[in-house]
Amino acid sequence: AIVLLALQAFLLYRSGQTVGKKVMNIRIVDEQDGKMTNITRSFLLRTVVFLLAYNIFPLFFLADLAFLFTDRHRTLHDRLARTVVVKAQDVQLENQPSKNS
């Protein structure tokens, strides 16, 4: 499990995409400027915090999923990390994290 989390962190840091996001041709970017976010926002807030929440409060995922039905389809972890998921080809990837990171 730790190896998979480390791989996910590395992939999010490098491209804003996990393996699943690459397959779906989507990536995580800053909600305001559309640039890559830093590792704290893309991995720690979006993944680690919510894995802990799901394990402490098993029904927490229902509240998170309910946000998928909002106008921009952003879940709680997107809102907490101030990120948005976009089509990968619509984003000019820069190696610099967002200034809002």
Secondary structure, DSSP 8 states (H G I E B T S, - for coil): -HHHHHHHHHHHHHHS--HHHHHHTEEEEETTT-----HIIIIIIIIIHHHHHHHHSTTHHHHHHHGGGSTT---HHHHHHTEEEEEGGGS---SS--TT-
